[in-house]
Amino acid sequence: MSIPDGDHIPIEERSAAEVTHLQGIRIAPDVDAAHPAFDVTPARYIAAIFTERGAARAPFTDSLRALLASAQSVATTP
């Protein structure tokens, strides 16, 4: 909720050896390999985001804020 849009999500780049080696033995040609930990799916392809608090549906900014607020109120309830 702290970033304006998906273009600002930092993508973790993992070690190329995770996709070029198996148990320490190279199994791929000696080339540069990109290994992002995940990618960002455009919002137009997402029907819902399922969380432990429920499903968020478009508009996601509103529904995710509501889920976050419900989680925070549960966390502060004695």
N, C-alpha and C positions, 0 to 999 in steps of 0.2 A: 504494500500500500504506500510505500515511501518513494516509489519511482513513477514518473509520468506515463510510461508506456513500455511495451515489450522491447523496444529498441535499446532501452537502458538496462536490460537484464545482463549482468556479467556472466559470460559463458566460461566455465572452468575448462581449461585445456589440460588433459591428462597426458601422461607420458606416452610417446609414440611406441615405446617398447611393449606397452600393453596390447598392441595390435600387431606388432611385427615379430614378437617372440613368444615362445611357449616353453615354460619351465627353463628360462634362460637361454634357449636355443632359437636363433633367428629362423623364422618360417616364412619370411617374405623377402622380396628383393630389397637390396640396399637403396631405398628411396626415402625421401621425407614423407612422414605419415602424420596426418592430422587426427587427433582423437579428442573431439569435444565430449565432455561428460554428458551433455544433453543439448538439445536445440530448442528453439522457441517456435511453437505452432501458431500460425496466424489466428487471431480470434474468430475470424469468419468460419473456421473449421471446427470450432468448439461449441458443442451444444450444452454442456454442463461441466462443472468442476466439482468433484465429489471429495468431501472432507469428513473428518470425524464429527463435525458439527452439523453436517447436512450438505445438500446439493446447492451450488450457486449456479444461477442461470442468468442470461443476459437481461438487463445490462449488468455486467460483471462487477463494475465498480460499486454499484449499489448493493448487490446481493453479497459480495465478499465483505463489504463493510458491515452489513447486518450480521453475518456469521461471526466476524471478528468481535463485534460488540457483544453478541450473545456469549461468546467464549470468555470475554473479559468480565462480564457480569457474573458468570458462574465462578470464575476464579476469585472474585472478591466477595462472594457470598459466604458468610460463616457457616 
